[in-house]
Amino acid sequence: MRMTGNNSSPTFMPKSWLLMILVISVGFASCSRRNLPTGSPVVTDSRMKAFIDSGTGKKLDTGRTKPEQVIKSAHRFLGTPHCMGGITERCMDCSGLTYASFAEHKIELPRRSQDQARYGRIITDRSALRRGDLVFFTLSYNTADYITHVGIFLGNNRFIHASTSSGVIITPLDNPWWNQRFVFGTRLFQ
């Protein structure tokens, strides 16, 4: 309600104006996270603790499959374009890459990165990562999920993943964008 001029009777803002203000506000709010200054600490201890407390460390039966076999499967998808929900060489998203690479060896990894992060032993020290470990990231796009991206660690500080802009590629783990969003790795192979 707002008062106008000398008249003390209230006037109401039209609903269409309120709706427009709401839509614009939501639009600005959804863009704000993408504009984090370089080096921002986007991984908070409290969010990580809450995620871990909600259940991690589940066992995954990898049978006799070796990490190298899964990595070889992932390499087969290099150059595949990105699409949300995709799991084939036609197009795939990040968790689709890991899902498909493990599925080729009859290993049932969950479909979503948030769920994949609940399997295996958590590795927080990047120098302790091994080939075949999964690497997880946060805040790579707007969502309520804590874990928003996954890739497969290749060694030599590199990982293979499905990028929204470039499809399936190999990227250095210390790339500024991914470096500040790295949460942890998980070891599925013993």
C-alpha positions in Angstrom: 0.0 0.0 0.0 1.2 3.5 -0.7 0.0 7.0 0.0 -0.2 9.5 -2.8 -0.2 13.3 -2.8 -2.4 15.2 -0.3 -5.1 12.5 -0.4 -4.9 10.3 2.6 -6.7 7.4 1.1 -4.4 4.5 0.2 -3.8 3.3 -3.4 -2.6 -0.1 -4.3 0.1 -1.1 -6.7 -1.2 -3.2 -9.6 -0.5 -6.9 -9.4 1.3 -6.8 -12.7 3.9 -4.4 -11.2 4.4 -6.6 -8.2 4.8 -9.6 -10.4 7.4 -7.8 -12.5 9.3 -6.7 -9.5 9.3 -10.2 -8.1 10.6 -11.7 -11.4 13.4 -9.1 -11.7 14.4 -9.7 -8.1 14.6 -13.5 -8.6 16.6 -12.9 -11.9 19.2 -10.8 -10.1 19.4 -13.2 -7.2 20.1 -16.2 -9.5 22.9 -14.4 -11.3 24.6 -13.1 -8.2 26.5 -16.3 -7.4 28.2 -16.5 -10.7 29.9 -13.2 -10.1 32.0 -14.3 -7.2 35.4 -12.6 -7.1 38.3 -14.7 -8.0 39.6 -16.6 -5.0 36.4 -16.5 -3.1 36.1 -19.3 -0.5 32.9 -20.9 -1.9 33.4 -24.2 0.0 32.2 -23.6 3.6 33.0 -26.0 6.4 29.4 -25.9 7.6 27.9 -26.9 4.3 30.5 -29.7 3.9 29.8 -30.9 7.5 26.1 -31.0 6.8 26.6 -32.9 3.6 28.9 -35.5 5.3 26.6 -35.8 8.3 23.7 -36.6 6.0 25.4 -39.8 4.8 28.6 -40.6 3.0 31.1 -43.4 2.8 28.7 -45.9 1.2 30.3 -49.0 -0.4 30.2 -49.5 -4.2 30.9 -53.0 -5.6 33.5 -52.4 -8.3 34.2 -56.1 -8.6 37.4 -56.8 -10.5 37.3 -53.6 -12.5 40.4 -51.5 -12.3 40.5 -47.7 -12.3 42.3 -47.7 -15.7 39.4 -49.5 -17.3 36.9 -46.8 -16.2 39.3 -44.0 -17.3 39.6 -45.6 -20.7 35.8 -45.7 -21.0 35.6 -42.0 -20.0 38.3 -41.1 -22.6 36.0 -42.7 -25.3 33.6 -39.8 -24.6 36.1 -37.0 -25.2 34.5 -34.3 -27.4 30.9 -35.4 -26.6 28.7 -32.4 -26.4 27.0 -31.4 -23.1 23.3 -31.8 -22.4 21.5 -32.0 -19.1 20.4 -35.6 -18.4 22.4 -37.1 -21.3 24.3 -40.4 -20.8 25.4 -41.4 -24.3 28.0 -40.4 -26.9 25.3 -38.2 -28.5 25.4 -35.8 -25.4 25.9 -36.1 -21.7 26.2 -34.1 -18.5 29.0 -34.5 -15.8 27.3 -37.2 -13.8 26.2 -38.9 -17.0 29.9 -39.2 -18.0 30.8 -40.9 -14.7 27.6 -43.0 -14.7 28.2 -44.2 -18.3 31.9 -44.8 -17.7 31.2 -47.1 -14.7 28.1 -48.7 -16.3 30.3 -50.0 -19.2 31.9 -52.2 -16.5 28.6 -53.2 -14.9 29.2 -50.9 -11.9 26.0 -49.2 -10.7 26.9 -45.7 -9.7 23.9 -43.4 -8.9 22.9 -41.0 -11.7 23.3 -37.6 -9.9 26.6 -36.1 -8.7 25.0 -35.3 -5.3 24.3 -39.0 -4.9 27.6 -40.2 -6.4 29.4 -38.2 -3.8 27.9 -40.4 -1.0 29.9 -43.4 -2.2 33.5 -44.3 -1.4 36.1 -42.9 1.0 36.3 -39.1 1.1 39.7 -37.7 0.2 40.1 -34.0 1.1 43.8 -33.7 0.5 44.3 -33.2 -3.3 47.8 -34.5 -3.2 46.4 -37.9 -2.0 44.1 -38.3 -5.0 44.7 -41.3 -7.3 43.8 -42.1 -10.8 40.2 -43.2 -11.0 39.0 -41.2 -7.9 35.9 -39.1 -8.4 36.4 -35.4 -7.8 33.4 -33.3 -6.7 32.7 -29.5 -6.8 30.1 -27.1 -5.5 28.4 -24.0 -6.9 29.0 -24.8 -10.5 25.4 -23.8 -11.3 22.3 -22.5 -9.4 20.7 -25.3 -7.3 20.0 -26.1 -3.7 22.3 -29.2 -4.0 25.7 -28.9 -2.3 27.5 -31.1 -4.8 26.9 -29.8 -8.4 29.7 -31.3 -10.5 31.8 -34.4 -10.8 34.7 -35.7 -12.8 37.2 -38.5 -12.8 40.7 -37.8 -11.6 43.4 -38.7 -14.2 46.5 -38.0 -12.2 49.0 -35.2 -12.9 46.5 -32.7 -11.4 44.0 -33.3 -14.3 40.4 -34.6 -14.4 38.0 -35.6 -17.2 34.5 -34.2 -17.0 31.6 -32.8 -19.0 31.8 -29.0 -19.2 28.6 -27.1 -20.1 30.5 -25.0 -22.5 32.9 -27.5 -24.1 31.4 -31.0 -23.5 33.7 -33.8 -22.3 37.2 -32.4 -21.8 40.3 -32.8 -19.6 40.9 -29.8 -17.3 43.6 -29.0 -14.7 42.3 -29.3 -11.2 44.0 -26.0 -10.4 42.1 -24.2 -13.1 40.9 -21.1 -11.2 37.2 -21.8 -11.8 37.4 -25.4 -10.5 40.1 -24.8 -7.9 37.9 -22.6 -5.8 34.9 -25.0 -6.1 36.7 -28.3 -5.3 35.1 -30.0 -2.3 36.7 -33.5 -2.1 37.4 -36.6 -4.0 36.1 -40.1 -3.3 38.0 -43.4 -3.6 35.8 -46.1 -5.0 38.6 -48.6 -5.9 40.6 -50.2 -3.1 
